[in-house]
Amino acid sequence: MIEIGKWNTLKVIRSKDFGIYLGEDGSSTAETVLLPRKQVAEGVKAGSVIDVFIYRDSQDRLIATTNKPLITMGEIKKLKVKNVTSIGAFMDWGLEKDILLPFKEQTAKVVEGREYLVKMYSDKSDRLCVSMKLYDSLLPIEGYKEGDAFTGTVYEYKKDMGAFVAIDDKYSGLIHESELFNKVYVGDTVSGRIKKVREDGKADLMLREPAYIQMNEDAEMVYDIIKSYKGVLPFTDKADKDIIKREFGLSKNAFKRAVGKLLKDGRIKITESTIDIID
């Protein structure tokens, strides 16, 4: 059986001026697929066996190619949006005809020129498409433990839950809303640490380093922002958490740790209503 969206090893059944027809042993005319002449290697003849990828051409007919696509059936890969239309987005997958990402399979509005992580599937009409809905397709995490560094791709964001991340573009992870101090977007590549590996094989993630490592970096960032206020920050570490997050992109606890570090190092002083740089 010739399988769409996959590499097939097929035999040359007959040859025409415009190409060769391929099939399995004993294939009928209805069970063959065309490989265009421009892709037929020299020396290929009736009875030869070759590997080809099967998809549909612009007229929705099954067609064979020896060109290598960027994604095959069931795979999860990053593809770039070529253009957005009224039926969805078309993505570059390395073949002549771009592949469709239907609107109903998008987890966020996609932008032309950006890459997104997708999985190939065939729709009810046996046409090849891709989907950004990856939650049920990602694997339980392997080879990671709490505290390990990770890199992954954001494939979905849900308010009050957080950013869903494919670690190494294949393992399931989540950055909880409480860990998101800066905006992330679907399609972003993010790095951080494994906060916890759950019993179901999914991982809770954090974008920041552990507190004792992150504190030094935060302290320098806080110091630079105070300098931008001409050396006098018009509030202290007792300020509302929303003000701190807006101005510094930090949680209140992280801000307190950074301020404490600067205070200990003698670089700032805290008054009743301000934090001042010590010249």
SERO-4910 file (N, C-alpha, C, O; in steps of 0.05 Angstrom, whole numbers):
BEGIN
 pado doro    nc1    nc2    nc3   cac1   cac2   cac3    cc1    cc2    cc3    oc1    oc2    oc3
  Met    A     17    -24      0      0      0      0     18     25      0     35     28     17
  Ile    A     13     43    -19     28     68    -20     18     86      2     -7     91      4
  Glu    A     36     96     19     29    113     42     36    142     38     59    148     32
  Ile    A     16    159     40     20    188     36     34    200     61     29    191     84
  Gly    A     51    219     56     65    232     78     89    217     88    101    225    108
  Lys    A     96    195     74    119    179     83    137    172     59    129    175     36
  Trp    A    161    162     66    178    151     46    169    123     39    164    107     57
  Asn    A    168    117     14    159     91      4    181     79    -14    193     94    -30
  Thr    A    186     54    -12    204     40    -31    187     26    -52    172      7    -46
  Leu    A    189     37    -77    171     28    -98    186     19   -123    209     26   -127
  Lys    A    173      3   -139    185     -7   -164    174      9   -188    151     17   -189
  Val    A    192     13   -208    183     26   -233    165      6   -248    174    -15   -256
  Ile    A    140     14   -252    121     -3   -267    122      2   -297    122    -17   -313
  Arg    A    123     28   -304    124     35   -333    135     63   -335    135     79   -316
  Ser    A    145     69   -359    157     95   -364    143    110   -386    134     98   -406
  Lys    A    140    136   -383    128    154   -403    147    177   -407    167    181   -392
  Asp    A    142    194   -428    159    217   -433    160    236   -410    180    249   -405
  Phe    A    137    239   -396    135    259   -375    143    248   -347    143    263   -328
  Gly    A    149    222   -345    158    211   -320    155    181   -318    150    168   -339
  Ile    A    158    170   -294    154    141   -291    133    136   -270    129    151   -251
  Tyr    A    118    114   -274     98    106   -255    109     85   -236    121     65   -245
  Leu    A    105     89   -210    116     72   -190     93     58   -175     71     68   -172
  Gly    A    100     34   -165     80     19   -149     94     -4   -136    118     -8   -138
  Glu    A     77    -20   -122     87    -44   -110     85    -68   -129     71    -65   -149
  Asp    A     98    -89   -123     95   -113   -141     66   -120   -145     51   -122   -125
  Gly    A     58   -124   -170     31   -132   -175     11   -109   -175    -13   -113   -175
  Ser    A     22    -84   -174      4    -60   -173    -13    -58   -199     -3    -63   -221
  Ser    A    -37    -50   -196    -54    -44   -219    -49    -15   -227    -35      0   -212
  Thr    A    -60     -7   -249    -57     21   -259    -66     41   -238    -55     62   -234
  Ala    A    -88     34   -224    -99     52   -204    -82     54   -178    -87     72   -162
  Glu    A    -63     36   -175    -47     36   -151    -18     46   -156      0     41   -140
  Thr    A    -15     61   -178     12     72   -184     12    102   -179     -9    115   -177
  Val    A     36    113   -176     40    142   -172     62    152   -190     81    138   -195
  Leu    A     59    176   -199     78    188   -219    102    201   -205     98    216   -186
  Leu    A    126    196   -215    150    211   -208    157    227   -234    164    215   -254
  Pro    A    155    254   -232    161    270   -256    188    265   -268    207    258   -254
  Arg    A    190    267   -294    214    260   -309    239    276   -298    261    265   -297
  Lys    A    235    301   -290    258    317   -282    271    306   -256    293    314   -249
  Gln    A    257    288   -242    268    276   -218    278    247   -221    286    234   -203
  Val    A    276    238   -245    284    210   -251    314    209   -256    324    222   -275
  Ala    A    328    195   -240    357    193   -243    365    176   -268    350    159   -276
  Glu    A    388    182   -278    397    168   -302    401    138   -295    411    131   -274
  Gly    A    392    121   -313    395     92   -309    371     79   -297    370     54   -296
  Val    A    351     94   -287    327     83   -276    310     72   -299    305     87   -318
  Lys    A    300     48   -296    284     36   -317    263     17   -305    262     14   -280
  Ala    A    247      5   -321    226    -13   -312    238    -35   -295    258    -48   -303
  Gly    A    227    -39   -271    237    -59   -253    256    -48   -232    261    -61   -211
  Ser    A    266    -23   -236    284    -11   -216    268     -5   -191    243      0   -192
  Val    A    281     -5   -168    268      1   -142    281     27   -131    305     29   -129
  Ile    A    264     46   -124    274     71   -113    257     80    -89    235     72    -86
  Asp    A    269     98    -73    256    110    -50    245    137    -58    259    154    -68
  Val    A    219    141    -53    206    167    -59    188    175    -36    178    158    -21
  Phe    A    183    201    -35    164    212    -15    138    217    -30    138    227    -52
  Ile    A    115    210    -17     89    213    -29     73    236    -17     70    237      8
  Tyr    A     63    254    -34     46    276    -24     26    282    -46     23    267    -65
  Arg    A     12    305    -44     -7    312    -65      2    338    -79     13    356    -66
  Asp    A     -2    339   -105      7    363   -120    -14    385   -118    -34    382   -104
  Ser    A    -10    406   -134    -28    429   -133    -57    423   -142    -75    438   -137
  Gln    A    -59    401   -157    -86    392   -166    -97    369   -149   -116    355   -156
  Asp    A    -84    366   -125    -94    346   -106    -91    317   -115   -105    299   -105
  Arg    A    -72    312   -133    -66    285   -142    -41    274   -127    -23    289   -121
  Leu    A    -42    248   -121    -18    236   -109      6    239   -128      3    235   -152
  Ile    A     29    246   -117     53    251   -133     77    241   -117     77    242    -92
  Ala    A     97    231   -130    122    222   -117    144    243   -121    144    257   -142
  Thr    A    162    244   -102    185    262   -105    210    249    -92    207    233    -73
  Thr    A    233    255   -103    258    246    -90    270    268    -73    290    264    -60
  Asn    A    257    292    -74    266    314    -57    259    307    -28    239    294    -22
  Lys    A    275    317     -9    271    311     19    254    333     33    263    356     34
  Pro    A    230    326     43    214    346     57    226    351     85    242    335     96
  Leu    A    218    374     97    228    381    123    213    367    146    222    367    169
  Ile    A    190    355    139    174    341    159    160    318    145    153    319    121
  Thr    A    155    296    159    140    273    149    118    266    168    116    277    190
  Met    A    101    247    160     77    240    176     85    234    205    102    217    210
  Gly    A     71    247    223     75    242    252     98    257    265    100    257    289
  Glu    A    116    268    249    139    282    260    131    310    270    112    322    262
  Ile    A    147    320    290    144    347    300    169    363    293    191    355    301
  Lys    A    165    384    278    187    400    267    179    430    267    156    437    269
  Lys    A    200    447    265    195    476    262    193    482    232    211    474    216
  Leu    A    171    496    225    168    504    197    162    534    197    152    546    216
  Lys    A    169    547    175    165    576    172    140    582    156    133    569    136
  Val    A    125    602    166    101    611    152    108    626    127    123    646    128
  Lys    A     98    617    104    102    631     79     82    653     75     89    676     68
  Asn    A     56    647     79     36    667     77     11    658     92      6    634     97
  Val    A     -6    678     99    -31    673    114    -54    679     96    -55    701     84
  Thr    A    -73    661     94    -96    664     76   -122    662     91   -122    660    116
  Ser    A   -144    661     77   -171    660     89   -177    632    100   -195    628    116
  Ile    A   -161    612     92   -166    584    102   -145    575    122   -147    554    134
  Gly    A   -124    591    126   -103    584    145    -76    594    135    -75    612    118
  Ala    A    -55    583    146    -28    592    139    -15    570    123    -18    546    128
  Phe    A      0    578    102     16    559     87     45    561     96     56    582     98
  Met    A     57    537    100     84    535    112    103    522     92     95    504     77
  Asp    A    128    531     93    149    519     76    158    493     88    168    493    111
  Trp    A    155    471     73    165    445     83    184    433     64    189    409     65
  Gly    A    196    449     46    217    440     29    209    429      2    226    422    -14
  Leu    A    183    427     -3    173    417    -29    159    440    -44    155    462    -33
  Glu    A    152    434    -69    142    455    -87    115    467    -76    111    491    -77
  Lys    A     98    450    -67     72    459    -57     74    462    -26     80    443    -12
  Asp    A     68    487    -16     69    491     12     48    475     27     28    468     15
  Ile    A     52    470     53     33    454     68     16    472     85     25    493     95
  Leu    A    -10    464     88    -29    481    102    -30    476    132    -29    453    142
  Leu    A    -30    498    147    -36    498    176    -63    511    179    -65    535    179
  Pro    A    -84    494    181   -112    505    183   -116    523    208   -102    520    228
  Phe    A   -134    542    206   -139    560    228   -146    544    253   -138    551    275
  Lys    A   -162    522    250   -171    507    273   -149    492    287   -152    483    309
  Glu    A   -126    490    273   -103    476    285    -82    495    296    -60    486    303
  Gln    A    -88    521    296    -69    541    307    -75    546    336    -98    549    344
  Thr    A    -55    547    352    -58    554    381    -54    583    386    -59    592    409
  Ala    A    -46    598    366    -43    627    368    -43    638    340    -39    624    321
  Lys    A    -47    664    337    -45    677    311    -17    676    301      2    684    315
  Val    A    -13    665    277     14    662    267     21    686    249      4    700    238
  Val    A     47    690    246     58    713    232     75    704    209     92    686    212
  Glu    A     71    716    186     87    709    162    117    713    168    125    734    178
  Gly    A    133    693    161    162    695    165    172    683    191    196    678    194
  Arg    A    154    678    210    162    666    236    160    635    234    144    624    219
  Glu    A    176    622    251    175    593    252    158    584    276    158    596    297
  Tyr    A    144    561    272    127    550    293    131    520    293    137    507    272
  Leu    A    128    508    316    131    479    319    104    466    312     83    473    323
  Val    A    105    447    293     81    434    283     85    404    280    107    394    279
  Lys    A     62    390    278     62    361    272     46    356    247     25    368    243
  Met    A     56    338    230     42    331    205     20    310    211     24    292    227
  Tyr    A     -3    314    198    -24    294    199    -39    295    172    -34    313    156
  Ser    A    -57    276    168    -74    277    144   -103    282    153   -112    270    173
  Asp    A   -117    299    138   -144    306    146   -164    285    136   -156    265    125
  Lys    A   -190    291    139   -210    271    131   -210    266    101   -220    245     92
  Ser    A   -199    284     86   -198    280     57   -171    269     48   -164    268     24
  Asp    A   -155    260     68   -129    248     62   -109    268     50    -92    261     35
  Arg    A   -113    293     58    -94    314     50    -74    320     73    -82    319     96
  Leu    A    -50    325     66    -29    330     86    -32    358     97    -34    377     82
  Cys    A    -32    360    123    -34    386    137    -15    385    161     -3    364    167
  Val    A    -12    407    175      3    408    200    -14    421    222    -32    437    216
  Ser    A     -7    415    247    -22    426    270     -2    436    291     19    424    295
  Met    A    -10    457    305      5    467    327     -4    455    354      8    460    375
  Lys    A    -25    439    353    -35    427    377    -19    401    384    -24    380    373
  Leu    A      0    404    401     20    383    405     18    370    433     33    350    438
  Tyr    A      0    379    450      0    369    478     -1    339    480     14    327    496
  Asp    A    -18    326    464    -21    297    466      0    282    450      1    257    450
  Ser    A     17    296    435     37    283    418     65    283    429     82    269    419
  Leu    A     69    299    450     96    301    462    102    277    480     83    265    491
  Leu    A    127    271    483    136    248    499    139    254    528    145    277    535
  Pro    A    137    235    546    145    239    574    174    245    575    190    235    559
  Ile    A    182    263    593    210    272    593    229    250    601    224    234    618
  Glu    A    252    250    587    273    230    592    300    244    594    304    264    579
  Gly    A    317    235    611    344    245    612    347    272    627    369    284    626
  Tyr    A    326    281    640    327    306    655    320    301    684    304    282    690
  Lys    A    331    317    702    323    316    730    321    345    740    328    364    726
  Glu    A    310    348    763    306    375    775    332    390    775    353    380    784
  Gly    A    331    415    766    354    433    765    369    433    739    386    451    735
  Asp    A    364    414    722    378    412    696    369    435    678    347    444    679
  Ala    A    388    445    661    382    465    641    366    453    618    370    429    612
  Phe    A    349    468    606    334    459    582    332    481    562    335    505    568
  Thr    A    326    473    537    318    492    516    294    480    502    294    456    496
  Gly    A    275    496    495    251    486    482    236    507    467    245    530    466
  Thr    A    214    500    455    197    518    439    170    521    451    157    501    458
  Val    A    160    545    454    133    550    464    114    544    441    115    555    420
  Tyr    A     95    525    446     76    518    425     47    526    432     30    524    414
  Glu    A     42    534    456     16    543    464     18    560    490     35    555    506
  Tyr    A     -1    579    493     -2    595    517    -31    596    526    -49    602    510
  Lys    A    -36    591    552    -63    592    562    -63    610    587    -48    605    606
  Lys    A    -79    631    587    -80    649    609    -87    634    635   -104    616    635
  Asp    A    -74    642    656    -78    630    683    -65    602    685    -65    591    707
  Met    A    -55    592    664    -40    566    665    -11    571    659      7    563    675
  Gly    A     -5    583    636     22    589    630     30    582    601     12    579    584
  Ala    A     55    579    596     66    573    570     73    543    568     88    533    584
  Phe    A     62    530    548     68    502    543     92    500    525     93    513    504
  Val    A    112    484    533    137    483    520    144    455    512    140    436    527
  Ala    A    154    452    487    165    426    478    195    427    483    210    439    468
  Ile    A    203    413    504    232    412    511    246    395    490    238    373    483
  Asp    A    268    407    479    282    394    456    263    388    433    269    371    416
  Asp    A    241    403    433    220    400    412    207    373    412    196    364    392
  Lys    A    208    359    435    195    332    436    184    324    464    167    307    465
  Tyr    A    194    336    486    185    329    512    166    350    523    167    374    516
  Ser    A    147    342    541    126    359    550    134    375    575    142    363    595
  Gly    A    131    402    573    137    419    596    118    442    598    105    449    578
  Leu    A    117    455    621     99    478    626    113    498    644    124    491    665
  Ile    A    113    523    634    122    546    651     97    558    663     81    571    649
  His    A     92    554    689     68    564    702     67    594    701     88    608    700
  Glu    A     43    605    700     40    634    699     56    648    721     66    670    716
  Ser    A     58    636    744     73    649    766    103    651    761    117    666    774
  Glu    A    112    636    741    141    637    734    146    655    710    169    658    702
  Leu    A    125    667    699    128    683    675    129    713    683    109    725    688
  Phe    A    153    724    684    156    752    692    161    770    667    160    794    669
  Asn    A    165    757    644    167    772    619    149    757    599    145    733    601
  Lys    A    139    772    580    121    761    560    136    741    542    158    747    532
  Val    A    123    718    537    133    699    518    111    695    497     87    697    503
  Tyr    A    119    688    473    100    684    451    103    656    440    124    644    440
  Val    A     81    646    429     81    620    415    101    622    392    100    641    377
  Gly    A    119    602    391    140    602    371    167    610    382    188    605    370
  Asp    A    167    623    406    193    631    419    209    606    427    198    586    435
  Thr    A    235    609    424    254    590    436    261    600    464    270    623    467
  Val    A    258    583    484    263    592    512    283    572    525    285    549    518
  Ser    A    297    583    545    316    566    560    312    572    590    303    593    598
  Gly    A    318    552    606    315    555    635    324    530    649    342    516    641
  Arg    A    309    524    671    316    501    688    291    484    692    268    494    692
  Ile    A    295    458    696    274    440    704    267    445    733    285    441    750
  Lys    A    243    453    739    235    458    766    226    432    780    232    427    803
  Lys    A    212    416    765    202    391    776    194    372    753    183    380    733
  Val    A    200    346    757    191    325    738    168    311    752    172    298    772
  Arg    A    144    313    740    120    301    753    118    272    747    131    261    729
  Glu    A    101    258    762     97    229    758     86    222    731     91    200    721
  Asp    A     72    241    718     61    234    692     81    239    669     74    237    646
  Gly    A    106    246    677    127    249    657    128    277    645    145    282    628
  Lys    A    111    295    654    112    323    645    129    339    665    131    332    688
  Ala    A    141    360    655    159    376    672    149    404    677    139    417    659
  Asp    A    151    413    702    147    441    708    173    456    704    194    446    712
  Leu    A    172    479    691    196    493    683    198    521    695    178    533    703
  Met    A    222    531    696    226    559    704    247    571    685    266    558    677
  Leu    A    242    596    676    260    609    657    284    620    671    305    624    658
  Arg    A    282    626    697    305    638    711    322    617    724    314    594    729
  Glu    A    347    626    730    365    608    745    356    606    774    339    622    783
  Pro    A    365    585    789    359    584    817    366    610    831    384    625    822
  Ala    A    352    617    852    353    643    865    382    651    872    390    674    867
  Tyr    A    398    633    882    425    640    891    443    648    868    463    662    871
  Ile    A    437    637    843    452    644    820    441    669    807    455    687    798
  Gln    A    414    671    805    400    693    792    404    719    806    403    740    794
  Met    A    408    718    833    409    742    849    429    762    839    424    786    838
  Asn    A    453    753    832    474    771    823    467    786    798    471    810    795
  Glu    A    455    771    779    447    783    754    424    803    758    424    825    747
  Asp    A    405    795    775    383    813    781    393    839    795    383    861    789
  Ala    A    412    836    813    423    859    827    435    880    808    430    904    811
  Glu    A    449    870    788    461    888    768    440    902    752    442    926    745
  Met    A    419    887    745    397    898    729    382    919    745    375    941    735
  Val    A    376    913    771    363    933    788    380    958    792    369    980    791
  Tyr    A    406    954    795    424    977    799    423    995    774    422   1020    776
  Asp    A    423    983    750    423    999    725    397   1014    722    397   1037    713
  Ile    A    374   1002    730    349   1015    728    347   1038    748    336   1060    741
  Ile    A    358   1034    772    358   1057    791    375   1080    780    367   1103    783
  Lys    A    397   1074    767    413   1095    754    397   1110    734    400   1134    731
  Ser    A    379   1096    719    363   1109    699    343   1129    711    333   1147    698
  Tyr    A    338   1125    737    321   1144    752    338   1166    765    330   1179    785
  Lys    A    361   1170    754    381   1190    764    390   1183    792    395   1201    809
  Gly    A    391   1157    798    402   1148    823    382   1147    846    390   1140    868
  Val    A    357   1154    841    337   1153    863    311   1139    853    297   1151    837
  Leu    A    306   1115    863    282   1100    856    259   1110    873    262   1110    898
  Pro    A    237   1118    862    215   1131    878    198   1111    893    174   1117    899
  Phe    A    208   1088    899    194   1069    917    214   1049    928    237   1049    919
  Thr    A    206   1033    947    224   1015    960    216    986    955    198    981    938
  Asp    A    229    967    968    222    939    964    196    931    977    188    908    977
  Lys    A    183    951    989    156    946   1001    134    954    981    110    952    988
  Ala    A    141    962    957    122    970    937    104    947    928    111    923    933
  Asp    A     82    953    916     64    933    906     77    915    885     94    924    869
  Lys    A     71    889    886     84    870    868     80    876    838     98    871    822
  Asp    A     57    889    831     52    895    804     70    918    794     78    918    771
  Ile    A     76    937    812     94    959    805    122    947    800    136    954    781
  Ile    A    130    929    817    157    917    815    159    901    789    179    902    775
  Lys    A    138    885    783    139    869    758    139    887    734    153    881    714
  Arg    A    124    909    734    123    927    711    150    940    706    159    943    684
  Glu    A    163    949    728    188    964    725    213    947    721    232    954    708
  Phe    A    212    923    734    236    906    734    233    878    721    252    865    716
  Gly    A    207    870    717    203    843    706    210    822    726    217    799    719
  Leu    A    209    828    752    216    810    774    193    805    793    175    821    795
  Ser    A    193    782    806    175    778    828    183    795    852    206    805    852
  Lys    A    166    799    870    173    816    894    195    803    909    213    817    919
  Asn    A    195    776    912    217    763    927    243    766    913    264    770    926
  Ala    A    244    763    886    269    766    871    279    794    874    303    799    876
  Phe    A    261    814    873    269    842    876    281    847    904    301    861    906
  Lys    A    269    836    924    279    839    951    307    827    954    324    838    967
  Arg    A    311    803    941    338    791    942    359    809    928    381    812    938
  Ala    A    351    820    906    370    837    891    377    862    907    400    871    908
  Val    A    356    874    918    360    898    934    377    892    959    395    907    966
  Gly    A    372    869    971    388    860    994    417    857    987    435    864   1003
  Lys    A    422    846    964    450    842    955    464    869    951    487    873    959
  Leu    A    450    888    938    461    915    934    466    929    960    486    944    964
  Leu    A    447    925    979    450    938   1005    474    926   1020    489    941   1032
  Lys    A    477    900   1019    499    887   1033    526    895   1021    546    898   1035
  Asp    A    526    900    995    551    908    981    556    938    984    577    948    975
  Gly    A    538    953    998    543    981   1003    539    998    978    551   1020    976
  Arg    A    523    989    959    520   1005    934    494   1022    935    491   1040    918
  Ile    A    476   1016    953    451   1032    955    445   1037    985    456   1024   1003
  Lys    A    426   1055    989    414   1059   1016    384   1061   1012    374   1070    991
  Ile    A    369   1052   1032    340   1053   1031    330   1073   1051    336   1072   1075
  Thr    A    314   1092   1040    301   1112   1058    272   1103   1062    264   1080   1054
  Glu    A    256   1119   1074    228   1112   1079    212   1108   1054    193   1092   1053
  Ser    A    220   1123   1032    203   1122   1008    220   1118    982    208   1117    960
  Thr    A    247   1116    985    263   1113    961    286   1093    965    292   1085    987
  Ile    A    298   1085    943    323   1070    943    343   1087    928    339   1094    904
  Asp    A    365   1095    941    384   1113    929    411   1100    925    420   1084    942
  Ile    A    423   1106    902    451   1097    897    470   1113    914    468   1137    916
  Ile    A    489   1099    926    510   1112    941    533   1119    923    545   1101    911
  Asp    A    539   1144    920    561   1153    902    588   1144    913    609   1149    901
***
